[in-house]
Amino acid sequence: MGAKGQRRADRALVAAYHEARLGELNECVAAEVDRFRAGEVDAYTVDEALHHYHLAVKELWKFCWSGSGAQIESTARSLERLAADGERIDWWERVAPRRQE
């Protein structure tokens, strides 16, 4: 594959990853909204989930899209390594407040 084709493939890989992880993050918020509608949590809990979502999608966006074309290439290689190793980044947990021990 030529350089132009590789860049196109890298962008497609990163875009697919970004969309899939956005879907997962949307589900986290949807679960809290469902709990609110069921009367299990209050509006503040949903507000906290929305704030958490904002932080998580910001980190996800930086991972996927910040920087130049070389950054997208690097991100694509990172995604390939993660997949090969059977690992994944949990973007929701990644921005969770650190617990004091």
C-alpha positions as CSV (number, residue, x, y, z in Angstrom):
1,M,0.0,0.0,0.0
2,G,1.3,3.4,-0.9
3,A,1.8,6.2,1.6
4,K,-1.4,8.0,0.7
5,G,-3.4,4.7,1.0
6,Q,-1.7,4.0,4.4
7,R,-2.7,7.5,5.7
8,R,-6.2,6.9,4.5
9,A,-6.3,3.5,6.2
10,D,-4.8,5.0,9.4
11,R,-7.5,7.7,9.5
12,A,-10.2,5.2,9.0
13,L,-8.9,3.0,11.8
14,V,-8.7,5.9,14.2
15,A,-12.1,7.2,13.2
16,A,-13.7,3.8,13.7
17,Y,-12.0,3.5,17.1
18,H,-13.1,7.0,18.1
19,E,-16.8,6.3,17.1
20,A,-16.8,3.0,19.0
21,R,-15.4,4.5,22.2
22,L,-17.8,7.4,21.9
23,G,-20.7,4.9,21.8
24,E,-19.4,3.2,25.0
25,L,-19.1,6.6,26.7
26,N,-22.6,7.5,25.6
27,E,-23.9,4.3,27.2
28,C,-22.3,5.2,30.5
29,V,-24.3,8.4,30.5
30,A,-27.5,6.7,29.3
31,A,-27.2,4.2,32.2
32,E,-27.2,7.1,34.7
33,V,-30.1,8.8,32.9
34,D,-32.0,5.6,33.1
35,R,-31.3,5.3,36.8
36,F,-32.5,8.8,37.3
37,R,-35.7,8.1,35.4
38,A,-36.2,5.0,37.6
39,G,-35.8,7.2,40.7
40,E,-32.6,5.4,41.8
41,V,-30.4,8.5,41.6
42,D,-30.8,12.3,41.8
43,A,-30.2,14.9,39.2
44,Y,-26.8,15.7,40.7
45,T,-25.6,12.2,39.9
46,V,-26.6,12.6,36.3
47,D,-24.8,16.0,36.3
48,E,-21.7,14.3,37.6
49,A,-21.9,11.7,34.9
50,L,-22.3,14.4,32.2
51,H,-19.2,16.2,33.6
52,H,-17.3,12.9,33.7
53,Y,-18.4,12.2,30.1
54,H,-17.1,15.6,29.0
55,L,-13.7,14.8,30.5
56,A,-13.5,11.4,29.0
57,V,-14.4,12.4,25.5
58,K,-11.9,15.2,25.7
59,E,-9.2,12.7,26.5
60,L,-10.4,10.4,23.8
61,W,-10.3,13.2,21.2
62,K,-6.8,14.2,22.2
63,F,-5.7,10.6,21.9
64,C,-7.2,10.2,18.5
65,W,-7.0,13.5,16.7
66,S,-4.6,16.0,18.4
67,G,-1.5,16.7,16.4
68,S,-0.5,16.2,12.8
69,G,-0.8,13.3,10.3
70,A,2.2,11.7,12.0
71,Q,0.2,11.7,15.2
72,I,-2.7,9.8,13.6
73,E,-0.2,7.3,12.2
74,S,1.3,6.9,15.7
75,T,-2.2,6.5,17.1
76,A,-3.1,3.9,14.5
77,R,0.0,1.9,15.4
78,S,-0.9,2.1,19.1
79,L,-4.4,0.8,18.3
80,E,-2.9,-2.1,16.4
81,R,-0.6,-3.0,19.3
82,L,-3.5,-2.8,21.8
83,A,-5.6,-5.0,19.6
84,A,-2.7,-7.5,19.1
85,D,-2.1,-7.6,22.9
86,G,-5.8,-7.9,23.7
87,E,-5.8,-4.7,25.6
88,R,-8.0,-1.7,25.7
89,I,-8.2,1.7,27.2
90,D,-11.2,2.3,29.5
91,W,-11.8,6.0,28.8
92,W,-14.4,6.3,31.5
93,E,-12.1,5.0,34.2
94,R,-9.1,6.9,32.8
95,V,-10.6,10.2,34.0
96,A,-12.1,8.8,37.2
97,P,-11.1,10.8,40.3
98,R,-8.1,9.2,42.0
99,R,-8.9,7.8,45.4
100,Q,-6.9,8.9,48.4
101,E,-5.7,6.0,50.6
